[in-house]
Amino acid sequence: MKKNFEEIKEEFINASLDDKIKIYTQAQGLTVEQFKELLRYFPIKYLDKLEEAVNGI
């Protein structure tokens, strides 16, 4: 069953750092605005880890 954005966002907010990265990199069908909204709930000091995951480093 495909999750709607609100379900993804709630899961993202409550997830550990590693799970936030996994959710962000594996989410499909989100708009740019929805990805930006998820970033609001991501700890800024770990953005380098998210960038590495997104870029496949």
BELPE-V439310 format. One line per field, one symbol per residue. psi: psi as a letter, one per 30 degrees, with the letter a starting at -180 (. if undefined). Layout:
# BELPE-V439310
psi: ???
This chain:
# BELPE-V439310
psi: kkkleeeeeeeeeflleeeeeeeeffkkglleeeeeeeffgkjefgfeeeeeeefg.
